[in-house]
Amino acid sequence: MKNIPCLDLKGQHEQIKAEIFDAFQKVYEKTAFSGGPFVQQFETEFAEYVGVKHSIGVSNGTTALHLAMLSLGIGPGDEVIIPGNTFIATAWGPSHAGATPVFVDCDPDTWQIDINKIEDKIGPKTKAIIGVHLYGQPFDVDRVKAICEKYKLVFVEDAAQAQGARYKNSVVGKFGDMACFSFYPGKNLGACGEAGGITTNSDEYTHHLHSLRNHGSHHRYHHDEIGYNYRMGGLEGASLSVKLKYLDTWNNRRREIAVLYNKGITNPKIKLQKQEDWSDGVHHIFVVTVDDRDGLVKHLADNNITAAFHYPVPCHLQKAYSHLGYKKGDLPNSEYLADHCVSLPMYPELSDEQISLVIKTVNEF
Ligand SMILES: Cc1ncc(COP(=O)(O)O)c(C=O)c1O
């Protein structure tokens, strides 16, 4: 059988090629390449999809996090609590704003931020918590929100990996002061290009975000503050409008694949991510852990299956944050995960035959 990659974007883009090209043609004819009507249309559609008042399109998920921090008033001297196991960009948000990320360990079974460990990290400088719906699985929003209310902290969701995931039957992206999304091509909802977004119910934050992403300006050549060029492109916005129509169908197929993996993988050497009752995730990445990671990855490769690691180095041990003084052993569950995680192939276009082969190969290990 042909190699089964961990992620393959080709199948999906072949299916919708005509629609995407048609959308691109419309952008081209209007020369609406930066911001403009196609971005606005996607913003309206995405806000409606999430169930919030506003969606603000930006250039990627990292700039979304940066602007979220700035518009929420977070800056130098402030601390922002985030999980230790997430993609590094969650930490870039506070860092780019001049604040300091403070890393909290993950739960050993759900691999989401360990909520019991958050309060120990709250001090006089703490201003915000960014919860991450990691791998497309919601974290326990109500419990994190309760901590934010108790300590008067700002609450941000990093929903970069979780477009369409449901927490207690409600789509994520509306529970905090703001939520940040990445529409990187490999995401469940990915643009044909780089893109990101912020959702919020606040008119005031939205007004500020519109200025911040556009050189600190509401009126051309009048700049009220130091701003950024973080606008979303028209081609990206138009491609997202096409793809948003398919998001639930694609997510449901990911859910089906996750059920097949969770039921089918019975090898006692393999540990699966614990699913909470209230979590209806969208399985952006399907992670398992195994003691002999090299052995499993080689066995998969020998059977033409490509695996990946999300993520092999936890944030607190990244060289970029060595100045913060963390050391090995500080966040043991995140470190275990980093050393033992393996991501199995996960994308809606996987065939039943490919899924069966992955399950059989993992069980034979
Ligand atoms: C959890 C998380 N946050 C933020 C980002 C940043 O998004 P982008 O790559 O669009 O800048 C990503 C992207 O991979 C992510 O996975």
PDBQT file of the ligand as one rigid body, heavy atoms in Angstrom, charges set to zero:
ROOT
HETATM    1  C1  LIG A 401      -2.209  26.131  19.768  1.00  0.00    +0.000 C 
HETATM    2  C2  LIG A 401      -1.729  27.080  18.714  1.00  0.00    +0.000 A 
HETATM    3  N1  LIG A 401      -1.700  28.387  18.981  1.00  0.00    +0.000 NA
HETATM    4  C3  LIG A 401      -1.300  29.285  18.063  1.00  0.00    +0.000 A 
HETATM    5  C4  LIG A 401      -0.888  28.898  16.817  1.00  0.00    +0.000 A 
HETATM    6  C5  LIG A 401      -0.354  29.926  15.870  1.00  0.00    +0.000 C 
HETATM    7  O1  LIG A 401      -1.004  29.966  14.644  1.00  0.00    +0.000 OA
HETATM    8  P1  LIG A 401      -0.246  30.395  13.309  1.00  0.00    +0.000 P 
HETATM    9  O2  LIG A 401       0.612  29.265  12.893  1.00  0.00    +0.000 OA
HETATM   10  O3  LIG A 401      -1.382  30.633  12.354  1.00  0.00    +0.000 OA
HETATM   11  O4  LIG A 401       0.519  31.614  13.591  1.00  0.00    +0.000 OA
HETATM   12  C6  LIG A 401      -0.927  27.544  16.483  1.00  0.00    +0.000 A 
HETATM   13  C7  LIG A 401      -0.497  27.108  15.136  1.00  0.00    +0.000 C 
HETATM   14  O5  LIG A 401      -0.020  26.070  14.889  1.00  0.00    +0.000 OA
HETATM   15  C8  LIG A 401      -1.342  26.605  17.455  1.00  0.00    +0.000 A 
HETATM   16  O6  LIG A 401      -1.372  25.303  17.185  1.00  0.00    +0.000 OA
ENDROOT
TORSDOF 0
